[in-house]
Structure formats: C-alpha cells, structure tokens
Amino acid sequence: MKFACTQENLIQGLTIVSHITGKSLNLPILGNVLLKAENGTLKLSATNLELAVSTSIRGMSEKDGEYTVPAKLFMDFVSLLPQGKVDVELVEEGLKITAAGQETVIRGLPAQEFPLIPKLTKTSGVKFKVGDLRRMISQVAFSVSTSESRPELSGVACLFGGALGASTVVFVATDSYRLSERVLTGISGINATKIIVPSRTMLELSRILGSTKDELGVPEDVEWQTTENQLVVTYGNTELISRLIEGSFPDYLQIIPDHFKITAIVDRSELQKAVKSASLFARQGMYDIHFNVKPSEGTLNVSSADQGTGKTATSLSGELTGDEDVLLTVNFRYVNEGLSAISTQKVRILMNDAMSPMLILPAESDEEQYRYLVMPIRQ
C-alpha cells in the first residue's frame, strides 16, 4: 500500500471514523482503524461490532493495499503534522508516514484480523435534509433510557408512514419519566415501517453530519435505508451501518392525554431561567421543583425549597386559561432539557392535575411539530 493525500483530508477522515473505536481486552483490533488504498482513494473504516463507519478521502494511490493501525495513536499523530502533503506507505515494520521532513512508523495489525463489515444490498431509501435529520435527533435522543432492563427503550423509535400519513416520519424516545416526539412531513420514498435505532447510533450519526467538511461542498441529503435488522445511512463518501434493536416500542400515544384543563403560554427563555434558579434549591437526589399555575391571576410560579440551602420562587406572567389552579412537582432536569429542545420564543404548557403528565409544546406549533411530555413526581 502506498498512498498520498493532504493532512486536512486525512484528519477529517479519521475524525469521522475513529470516534467509535475503543479498547477491548478480548479484541484489541477494535481499537484500530482499517486503511484501504484502492482506485485512487483511501478508505478508512472502524467498528465496535454494533456499529461500523466507513469514509473515503481523495488522494493519489500508487499501490493498492490495506492495513490497520491504532486509531487514537494515528489520529493524535496526524493532528500534529503541518498542513500539506502526507505520504503513507506499508513497509515491513508497519505503516510509514512521511510529511514535512518527518518520517514515522506506526505498528499495527494485519487487515485480515479486522472484523468483516457487511456489504448490504442497497435499495431505494428515504432521503432527509441534513439539517432536518440533525434537528430531529437533537430533539429526541436525550430522552432515551439508559437502563438495560428494557432494551426497547434504549433507542429512538422511527416510525415511517402508516396511519400517520404516506410522507410522514416520527422520531420518539422515552425513559418512562419523560417522552420526546418529533414529526417531519413531506418526505418522499417512504415505505410504512417501524424500527428502533440505538441511541449511540443516532448520536454518532448527528456528530458525523456536523463534522463533515469538503472544499467541493457537502451533500444536502442523507440517504437512510433499512434491512431486516440493520440500518444503513449514506452521506456523501461516508457510510454508517448499525444493528437495530429488537422488540416492540410501546404504544406511547396512550399516555398522552386527549385533553387538558390548563393552558399556559409563557416566554421560553424566562421559564428556563426560572427553572435553573429553582434547581439550585431542589432537594438532592429528588431534583424536584414546583409549577404552580394560577389562571385567575395570569401567573405561572416556579419554586423549590430545601431545608439545608433555602428556597426560591419566580412568578412569570403569560396567557393562561383554565378554571382552577394546579400545583405540579416535576424533575427540573427533565423540564430544562425539554425547553432546550425547543427554539420558539414562547412555549405552550398543558396540564390537568398534580397526578397527570405535563405537555410542553412550541407556542408556534406550525414551526415545528414537537411534543415533550414530563411525568410528575408524586409526593
């Protein structure tokens, strides 16, 4: 193998693929990145057996071949090289890198030991705009469960078409304490299907979409395809393959109330400040703050109290409707994360009573179809 490319291209390729590598006592090769020179391009691949990422960078290939080297070591070393030409050659001692008068050899492992990344037959898939897909992931992935007791909740449920409409995609995530739902319409090429994508895959995909740069321009679309148990995402020269989570995602619509007695429309940034202030005096381990909605006074009070640190209360004015006051206790972290996922100036908060979930929506609902449900803390 003998290949030449720019330091900028090489570091970008390593940035895309090396993030998923890690130390493994049983399979040290999982900490390596596979380099394959072929047909004038250098393909870099990494896998953790659950997820595989490959990308190709441009350059000049004098001799085809493949080899694996420790991903972190290679990444750290290349990042220290000056911008400009980098020559990579496989020699008897290992991988020789020559740049700006510096010659280095990194020892690795033969490519034959690298796990086989499946080559899946591609069919027509669903195309997302890059900005739409990144936004959807950012609005739901944080609600995924971290518990291993219910694997079906450890990923994002992706619902395509069906009863929702032929051109509709819904991303949903829940950890049983809160739920995020994002709806995107106007997507073509949809076949009605339901899958659960691991949260690690979703976060890695979002990172890749945000880190790809190219002087010739980056693609505007992301192609999304599924097989029986795997997801394949193609973005320009980069391909991500991930297993899917087996199981059935719960019928989450059953826990969202059909109607609400109380509606409050308030400024989002002011509510965020009130929640953060209350969080400073929430009880350790409880993370509890109180929402006291008083439609008759047109106010929403956010408060908390702790015997050791003190107490605080903030009164917010807004558009409130309802026939009675409601006092609801919620986890401040859940509320804050939901508010951060919304970009509108104002939010709409819907409640029934102290024992029912609270729903948070963008006040301008036509801008983004997003719903965030928070279960109350029962005293």
MIGU-893147 format. One record per residue (C-alpha): residue in three letters; x, y, z. Coordinates in Angstrom, 3 decimals. Example, Ala and Ser with C-alpha at 12.3 -4.5 7.8 and 13.67 -1.06 7.14 Angstrom:
2
+-----+----------+----------+----------+
| res |       c1 |       c2 |       c3 |
+-----+----------+----------+----------+
| ALA |   12.300 |   -4.500 |    7.800 |
| SER |   13.670 |   -1.060 |    7.140 |
+-----+----------+----------+----------+
***
This chain:
379
+-----+----------+----------+----------+
| res |       c1 |       c2 |       c3 |
+-----+----------+----------+----------+
| MET |    0.000 |    0.000 |    0.000 |
| LYS |    1.303 |    3.410 |   -0.978 |
| PHE |   -0.872 |    6.492 |   -0.831 |
| ALA |   -0.571 |   10.284 |   -0.670 |
| CYS |   -3.129 |   12.840 |    0.465 |
| THR |   -3.367 |   16.112 |    2.355 |
| GLN |   -3.172 |   16.276 |    6.132 |
| GLU |   -6.547 |   18.047 |    6.159 |
| ASN |   -8.287 |   15.226 |    4.298 |
| LEU |   -6.660 |   12.539 |    6.424 |
| ILE |   -7.576 |   14.196 |    9.717 |
| GLN |  -11.167 |   14.653 |    8.600 |
| GLY |  -11.477 |   11.004 |    7.635 |
| LEU |  -10.043 |    9.929 |   10.981 |
| THR |  -12.357 |   12.329 |   12.820 |
| ILE |  -15.360 |   10.692 |   11.180 |
| VAL |  -14.484 |    7.038 |   11.828 |
| SER |  -12.217 |    6.858 |   14.888 |
| HIS |  -14.808 |    8.092 |   17.385 |
| ILE |  -16.427 |    4.646 |   17.714 |
| THR |  -13.190 |    2.753 |   18.382 |
| GLY |  -12.224 |    1.756 |   21.890 |
| LYS |  -10.101 |   -0.547 |   23.991 |
| SER |  -11.112 |   -4.188 |   24.050 |
| LEU |   -9.190 |   -6.805 |   26.015 |
| ASN |  -10.748 |   -9.607 |   24.013 |
| LEU |  -10.424 |   -7.961 |   20.575 |
| PRO |   -7.620 |   -5.361 |   20.510 |
| ILE |   -8.251 |   -4.882 |   16.768 |
| LEU |  -11.446 |   -2.968 |   17.648 |
| GLY |   -9.194 |   -0.097 |   18.691 |
| ASN |   -7.732 |    0.082 |   15.205 |
| VAL |   -8.802 |    1.844 |   12.036 |
| LEU |   -8.621 |   -0.059 |    8.746 |
| LEU |   -6.869 |    1.795 |    5.918 |
| LYS |   -7.527 |    0.511 |    2.401 |
| ALA |   -5.976 |    2.144 |   -0.671 |
| GLU |   -7.863 |    1.326 |   -3.840 |
| ASN |   -8.664 |    3.038 |   -7.152 |
| GLY |   -7.125 |    6.374 |   -6.166 |
| THR |   -8.944 |    6.713 |   -2.855 |
| LEU |   -8.131 |    5.838 |    0.740 |
| LYS |  -10.986 |    4.205 |    2.605 |
| LEU |  -10.977 |    4.366 |    6.404 |
| SER |  -13.190 |    2.019 |    8.429 |
| ALA |  -13.850 |    1.404 |   12.117 |
| THR |  -16.268 |   -0.798 |   14.031 |
| ASN |  -17.271 |   -1.778 |   17.559 |
| LEU |  -19.258 |   -4.788 |   16.263 |
| GLU |  -22.551 |   -2.970 |   16.900 |
| LEU |  -21.798 |   -0.015 |   14.671 |
| ALA |  -19.473 |    0.444 |   11.687 |
| VAL |  -18.433 |    3.667 |    9.968 |
| SER |  -16.515 |    3.978 |    6.696 |
| THR |  -15.454 |    7.013 |    4.701 |
| SER |  -13.279 |    7.662 |    1.645 |
| ILE |  -10.855 |   10.531 |    1.105 |
| ARG |   -9.238 |   11.729 |   -2.105 |
| GLY |   -5.579 |   11.407 |   -2.898 |
| MET |   -3.063 |    9.628 |   -5.123 |
| SER |   -2.717 |    5.879 |   -4.893 |
| GLU |    0.478 |    4.330 |   -6.214 |
| LYS |   -0.083 |    0.854 |   -4.831 |
| ASP |   -3.268 |   -0.775 |   -3.514 |
| GLY |   -3.278 |   -2.494 |   -0.138 |
| GLU |   -4.734 |   -2.455 |    3.367 |
| TYR |   -3.543 |   -2.360 |    6.967 |
| THR |   -4.840 |   -1.443 |   10.432 |
| VAL |   -3.269 |    0.901 |   12.992 |
| PRO |   -4.359 |    2.087 |   16.470 |
| ALA |   -6.981 |    4.754 |   15.801 |
| LYS |   -6.217 |    7.097 |   18.698 |
| LEU |   -2.456 |    6.978 |   18.163 |
| PHE |   -2.811 |    7.589 |   14.431 |
| MET |   -5.314 |   10.403 |   14.965 |
| ASP |   -3.179 |   12.122 |   17.607 |
| PHE |   -0.084 |   11.873 |   15.442 |
| VAL |   -1.672 |   13.125 |   12.210 |
| SER |   -3.220 |   16.086 |   14.059 |
| LEU |    0.302 |   17.243 |   14.964 |
| LEU |    1.502 |   17.221 |   11.366 |
| PRO |    1.588 |   20.518 |    9.452 |
| GLN |   -0.933 |   21.113 |    6.707 |
| GLY |    0.160 |   19.778 |    3.358 |
| LYS |    1.081 |   16.510 |    1.708 |
| VAL |    1.261 |   13.273 |    3.718 |
| ASP |    2.732 |   10.086 |    2.250 |
| VAL |    1.542 |    6.784 |    3.680 |
| GLU |    3.283 |    3.510 |    2.807 |
| LEU |    3.057 |   -0.019 |    4.166 |
| VAL |    6.563 |   -1.326 |    4.889 |
| GLU |    7.852 |   -4.386 |    6.732 |
| GLU |    7.977 |   -2.608 |   10.121 |
| GLY |    4.461 |   -1.183 |    9.851 |
| LEU |    2.823 |    1.939 |    8.413 |
| LYS |    5.383 |    4.573 |    7.394 |
| ILE |    4.152 |    8.174 |    7.394 |
| THR |    6.266 |   10.870 |    5.772 |
| ALA |    5.410 |   14.563 |    5.988 |
| ALA |    7.407 |   17.801 |    6.109 |
| GLY |   10.731 |   16.020 |    6.527 |
| GLN |    9.441 |   13.819 |    9.360 |
| GLU |    9.396 |   10.034 |    8.981 |
| THR |    7.438 |    7.855 |   11.387 |
| VAL |    6.473 |    4.187 |   11.542 |
| ILE |    3.348 |    3.062 |   13.403 |
| ARG |    2.981 |   -0.632 |   14.129 |
| GLY |   -0.439 |   -2.153 |   13.616 |
| LEU |   -2.176 |   -5.430 |   12.823 |
| PRO |   -2.858 |   -7.182 |    9.507 |
| ALA |   -6.105 |   -6.236 |    7.762 |
| GLN |   -7.129 |   -9.896 |    7.762 |
| GLU |   -7.763 |   -9.679 |   11.519 |
| PHE |  -10.183 |   -6.762 |   11.164 |
| PRO |  -13.874 |   -7.741 |   11.610 |
| LEU |  -15.783 |   -8.097 |    8.369 |
| ILE |  -18.091 |   -5.131 |    7.736 |
| PRO |  -21.149 |   -6.452 |    5.885 |
| LYS |  -21.845 |   -5.217 |    2.392 |
| LEU |  -25.577 |   -4.756 |    2.224 |
| THR |  -27.587 |   -4.653 |   -0.964 |
| LYS |  -28.841 |   -1.112 |   -1.299 |
| THR |  -32.350 |   -0.412 |   -2.457 |
| SER |  -34.170 |    2.887 |   -2.749 |
| GLY |  -34.328 |    4.576 |    0.615 |
| VAL |  -35.635 |    7.635 |    2.399 |
| LYS |  -33.806 |   10.923 |    1.914 |
| PHE |  -33.568 |   13.513 |    4.682 |
| LYS |  -32.199 |   17.013 |    4.507 |
| VAL |  -29.110 |   17.158 |    6.702 |
| GLY |  -30.479 |   19.977 |    8.858 |
| ASP |  -33.832 |   18.232 |    9.352 |
| LEU |  -32.258 |   14.950 |   10.447 |
| ARG |  -29.803 |   16.567 |   12.858 |
| ARG |  -32.582 |   18.650 |   14.374 |
| MET |  -34.850 |   15.634 |   14.854 |
| ILE |  -32.097 |   13.632 |   16.538 |
| SER |  -31.201 |   16.502 |   18.877 |
| GLN |  -34.833 |   16.869 |   19.958 |
| VAL |  -35.439 |   13.252 |   20.963 |
| ALA |  -32.189 |   11.351 |   21.650 |
| PHE |  -31.729 |   12.795 |   25.155 |
| SER |  -34.962 |   11.114 |   26.298 |
| VAL |  -33.672 |    7.595 |   25.616 |
| SER |  -33.496 |    5.247 |   28.604 |
| THR |  -30.070 |    4.340 |   29.965 |
| SER |  -31.426 |    1.289 |   31.813 |
| GLU |  -30.708 |   -2.169 |   30.419 |
| SER |  -33.914 |   -3.644 |   31.853 |
| ARG |  -35.995 |   -2.557 |   28.855 |
| PRO |  -33.869 |   -2.693 |   25.682 |
| GLU |  -36.715 |   -1.379 |   23.518 |
| LEU |  -36.460 |    1.965 |   25.341 |
| SER |  -32.694 |    2.263 |   24.835 |
| GLY |  -33.107 |    3.636 |   21.315 |
| VAL |  -35.111 |    6.059 |   19.218 |
| ALA |  -38.270 |    4.647 |   17.639 |
| CYS |  -38.513 |    5.707 |   13.998 |
| LEU |  -41.996 |    5.414 |   12.529 |
| PHE |  -42.324 |    5.792 |    8.774 |
| GLY |  -45.659 |    6.350 |    7.022 |
| GLY |  -48.579 |    4.174 |    8.019 |
| ALA |  -51.531 |    5.784 |    9.767 |
| LEU |  -49.523 |    8.975 |   10.230 |
| GLY |  -49.526 |    9.714 |    6.509 |
| ALA |  -47.634 |    8.442 |    3.489 |
| SER |  -44.985 |   11.179 |    3.682 |
| THR |  -44.592 |   11.397 |    7.469 |
| VAL |  -41.698 |   10.350 |    9.707 |
| VAL |  -41.890 |   10.331 |   13.513 |
| PHE |  -38.943 |   10.010 |   15.917 |
| VAL |  -39.905 |    9.099 |   19.513 |
| ALA |  -37.858 |    8.381 |   22.640 |
| THR |  -38.808 |    7.792 |   26.263 |
| ASP |  -37.286 |    6.583 |   29.526 |
| SER |  -40.712 |    6.192 |   31.180 |
| TYR |  -40.278 |    9.506 |   33.036 |
| ARG |  -40.446 |   11.799 |   30.011 |
| LEU |  -41.109 |   11.449 |   26.292 |
| SER |  -39.993 |   13.353 |   23.187 |
| GLU |  -41.806 |   13.178 |   19.859 |
| ARG |  -40.794 |   14.932 |   16.641 |
| VAL |  -42.844 |   14.732 |   13.443 |
| LEU |  -41.486 |   15.550 |    9.986 |
| THR |  -43.737 |   15.694 |    6.934 |
| GLY |  -43.144 |   15.972 |    3.205 |
| ILE |  -40.690 |   13.067 |    2.962 |
| SER |  -40.882 |   11.018 |   -0.228 |
| GLY |  -39.974 |    7.382 |   -0.867 |
| ILE |  -41.422 |    6.110 |    2.417 |
| ASN |  -42.464 |    2.503 |    2.992 |
| ALA |  -44.553 |    2.022 |    6.123 |
| THR |  -42.225 |    0.579 |    8.753 |
| LYS |  -41.224 |    0.832 |   12.419 |
| ILE |  -37.675 |    0.421 |   13.714 |
| ILE |  -35.747 |    1.181 |   16.905 |
| VAL |  -32.288 |    2.697 |   16.384 |
| PRO |  -29.754 |    2.579 |   19.269 |
| SER |  -29.148 |    5.982 |   20.828 |
| ARG |  -25.370 |    5.610 |   20.288 |
| THR |  -26.027 |    5.261 |   16.558 |
| MET |  -28.220 |    8.350 |   16.485 |
| LEU |  -25.688 |   10.479 |   18.352 |
| GLU |  -22.827 |    9.218 |   16.193 |
| LEU |  -24.802 |    9.970 |   13.039 |
| SER |  -25.531 |   13.506 |   14.231 |
| ARG |  -21.827 |   14.018 |   15.036 |
| ILE |  -20.775 |   12.817 |   11.578 |
| LEU |  -23.273 |   15.091 |    9.842 |
| GLY |  -21.912 |   18.041 |   11.787 |
| SER |  -18.211 |   17.287 |   11.307 |
| THR |  -18.061 |   16.623 |    7.562 |
| LYS |  -16.390 |   19.381 |    5.574 |
| ASP |  -15.289 |   19.429 |    1.955 |
| GLU |  -13.892 |   22.162 |   -0.252 |
| LEU |  -16.113 |   20.853 |   -3.044 |
| GLY |  -19.194 |   21.164 |   -0.857 |
| VAL |  -21.020 |   18.709 |    1.387 |
| PRO |  -24.155 |   16.794 |    0.311 |
| GLU |  -27.509 |   18.276 |    1.226 |
| ASP |  -29.224 |   14.910 |    1.608 |
| VAL |  -28.748 |   11.875 |    3.814 |
| GLU |  -29.962 |    8.539 |    2.478 |
| TRP |  -31.495 |    6.213 |    5.037 |
| GLN |  -32.090 |    2.517 |    4.276 |
| THR |  -33.051 |   -0.454 |    6.421 |
| THR |  -32.846 |   -4.205 |    6.148 |
| GLU |  -34.458 |   -6.720 |    8.469 |
| ASN |  -32.136 |   -5.954 |   11.372 |
| GLN |  -29.755 |   -3.231 |   10.212 |
| LEU |  -29.729 |    0.438 |    9.336 |
| VAL |  -27.554 |    1.825 |    6.542 |
| VAL |  -27.040 |    5.588 |    6.310 |
| THR |  -25.140 |    7.085 |    3.380 |
| TYR |  -23.866 |   10.658 |    3.432 |
| GLY |  -21.580 |   11.534 |    0.570 |
| ASN |  -18.478 |    9.329 |    0.860 |
| THR |  -19.420 |    8.193 |    4.365 |
| GLU |  -21.460 |    5.120 |    5.246 |
| LEU |  -22.765 |    4.113 |    8.663 |
| ILE |  -24.087 |    0.608 |    9.357 |
| SER |  -25.778 |   -0.188 |   12.645 |
| ARG |  -27.740 |   -3.015 |   14.150 |
| LEU |  -31.346 |   -2.302 |   15.086 |
| ILE |  -32.867 |   -3.011 |   18.490 |
| GLU |  -35.233 |   -5.957 |   18.539 |
| GLY |  -38.566 |   -5.635 |   20.282 |
| SER |  -41.694 |   -3.516 |   20.113 |
| PHE |  -41.755 |    0.119 |   21.153 |
| PRO |  -44.731 |    0.791 |   23.486 |
| ASP |  -47.851 |    2.498 |   22.189 |
| TYR |  -46.804 |    5.854 |   23.596 |
| LEU |  -49.924 |    7.689 |   22.376 |
| GLN |  -51.884 |    6.023 |   25.180 |
| ILE |  -50.060 |    8.035 |   27.847 |
| ILE |  -50.624 |   11.430 |   26.205 |
| PRO |  -53.924 |   12.869 |   27.482 |
| ASP |  -56.590 |   13.660 |   24.890 |
| HIS |  -57.462 |   16.983 |   26.510 |
| PHE |  -56.049 |   19.393 |   29.094 |
| LYS |  -57.767 |   21.676 |   31.592 |
| ILE |  -54.985 |   24.240 |   31.928 |
| THR |  -53.007 |   26.068 |   29.229 |
| ALA |  -50.136 |   28.467 |   29.875 |
| ILE |  -48.181 |   30.305 |   27.180 |
| VAL |  -45.010 |   31.878 |   28.565 |
| ASP |  -41.651 |   33.161 |   27.343 |
| ARG |  -39.293 |   30.202 |   26.900 |
| SER |  -36.052 |   31.900 |   27.977 |
| GLU |  -37.705 |   33.390 |   31.077 |
| LEU |  -39.061 |   29.974 |   32.026 |
| GLN |  -35.623 |   28.431 |   31.540 |
| LYS |  -34.101 |   30.997 |   33.897 |
| ALA |  -36.804 |   30.318 |   36.486 |
| VAL |  -36.232 |   26.559 |   36.251 |
| LYS |  -32.465 |   26.964 |   36.609 |
| SER |  -32.910 |   29.223 |   39.636 |
| ALA |  -35.257 |   26.718 |   41.250 |
| SER |  -32.831 |   23.881 |   40.509 |
| LEU |  -30.268 |   25.477 |   42.832 |
| PHE |  -32.581 |   24.860 |   45.802 |
| ALA |  -34.026 |   21.494 |   44.739 |
| ARG |  -33.546 |   18.615 |   47.148 |
| GLN |  -30.509 |   16.462 |   46.474 |
| GLY |  -31.478 |   13.246 |   44.712 |
| MET |  -35.043 |   14.438 |   44.153 |
| TYR |  -34.365 |   17.218 |   41.633 |
| ASP |  -37.885 |   18.448 |   42.407 |
| ILE |  -39.288 |   21.872 |   41.554 |
| HIS |  -42.886 |   23.034 |   41.648 |
| PHE |  -45.036 |   24.549 |   38.925 |
| ASN |  -47.964 |   26.453 |   40.415 |
| VAL |  -50.295 |   27.602 |   37.638 |
| LYS |  -52.879 |   30.227 |   38.581 |
| PRO |  -55.113 |   31.083 |   35.602 |
| SER |  -57.189 |   33.501 |   37.689 |
| GLU |  -54.067 |   35.608 |   38.322 |
| GLY |  -52.448 |   35.001 |   34.937 |
| THR |  -49.231 |   33.700 |   36.523 |
| LEU |  -47.038 |   30.616 |   36.499 |
| ASN |  -44.911 |   30.275 |   39.631 |
| VAL |  -41.756 |   28.139 |   39.624 |
| SER |  -40.412 |   27.343 |   43.081 |
| SER |  -38.302 |   24.965 |   45.166 |
| ALA |  -37.226 |   24.586 |   48.779 |
| ASP |  -34.597 |   22.665 |   50.705 |
| GLN |  -34.060 |   22.718 |   54.462 |
| GLY |  -30.310 |   22.902 |   54.048 |
| THR |  -29.922 |   25.539 |   51.332 |
| GLY |  -33.076 |   27.668 |   51.363 |
| LYS |  -35.882 |   28.367 |   48.915 |
| THR |  -36.777 |   30.438 |   45.863 |
| ALA |  -39.842 |   31.327 |   43.813 |
| THR |  -40.236 |   33.080 |   40.456 |
| SER |  -43.533 |   34.384 |   39.112 |
| LEU |  -43.972 |   34.511 |   35.335 |
| SER |  -46.823 |   36.221 |   33.534 |
| GLY |  -48.343 |   34.894 |   30.333 |
| GLU |  -51.509 |   33.817 |   28.605 |
| LEU |  -53.240 |   31.392 |   30.954 |
| THR |  -56.590 |   29.673 |   30.569 |
| GLY |  -58.366 |   27.265 |   32.902 |
| ASP |  -60.898 |   27.111 |   35.706 |
| GLU |  -58.686 |   26.068 |   38.611 |
| ASP |  -55.161 |   26.329 |   39.984 |
| VAL |  -52.751 |   23.408 |   39.584 |
| LEU |  -49.627 |   22.594 |   41.597 |
| LEU |  -47.345 |   20.118 |   39.820 |
| THR |  -43.986 |   18.751 |   41.013 |
| VAL |  -41.508 |   17.788 |   38.290 |
| ASN |  -37.840 |   16.918 |   37.780 |
| PHE |  -36.020 |   20.142 |   36.854 |
| ARG |  -33.511 |   18.317 |   34.639 |
| TYR |  -36.257 |   16.847 |   32.501 |
| VAL |  -38.010 |   20.199 |   32.125 |
| ASN |  -34.797 |   22.036 |   31.280 |
| GLU |  -33.806 |   19.521 |   28.601 |
| GLY |  -37.231 |   19.749 |   27.002 |
| LEU |  -37.146 |   23.539 |   26.915 |
| SER |  -33.667 |   23.449 |   25.354 |
| ALA |  -35.002 |   21.281 |   22.514 |
| ILE |  -37.496 |   23.979 |   21.519 |
| SER |  -36.391 |   27.017 |   19.531 |
| THR |  -39.527 |   29.188 |   19.541 |
| GLN |  -39.684 |   32.342 |   21.643 |
| LYS |  -42.669 |   31.107 |   23.624 |
| VAL |  -43.795 |   27.677 |   24.805 |
| ARG |  -47.230 |   26.255 |   25.490 |
| ILE |  -47.598 |   24.241 |   28.703 |
| LEU |  -50.621 |   21.964 |   29.135 |
| MET |  -51.718 |   20.410 |   32.449 |
| ASN |  -54.619 |   18.624 |   34.103 |
| ASP |  -53.766 |   17.971 |   37.763 |
| ALA |  -50.932 |   17.076 |   40.127 |
| MET |  -51.054 |   13.388 |   39.179 |
| SER |  -51.146 |   13.784 |   35.377 |
| PRO |  -48.275 |   14.423 |   32.938 |
| MET |  -47.360 |   17.898 |   31.724 |
| LEU |  -47.027 |   18.557 |   27.992 |
| ILE |  -44.657 |   21.197 |   26.594 |
| LEU |  -45.033 |   22.420 |   23.004 |
| PRO |  -43.665 |   25.222 |   20.848 |
| ALA |  -46.182 |   28.062 |   21.092 |
| GLU |  -45.963 |   28.495 |   17.323 |
| SER |  -46.846 |   24.874 |   16.591 |
| ASP |  -46.729 |   25.335 |   12.825 |
| GLU |  -42.964 |   25.955 |   13.011 |
| GLU |  -42.050 |   22.514 |   14.386 |
| GLN |  -44.253 |   19.541 |   15.185 |
| TYR |  -42.709 |   18.698 |   18.529 |
| ARG |  -44.174 |   17.397 |   21.796 |
| TYR |  -42.403 |   16.848 |   25.095 |
| LEU |  -44.157 |   15.042 |   27.948 |
| VAL |  -42.951 |   15.081 |   31.555 |
| MET |  -44.368 |   12.772 |   34.227 |
| PRO |  -44.952 |   14.377 |   37.652 |
| ILE |  -43.061 |   13.453 |   40.816 |
| ARG |  -45.666 |   12.002 |   43.120 |
| GLN |  -45.235 |   13.307 |   46.624 |
+-----+----------+----------+----------+
***
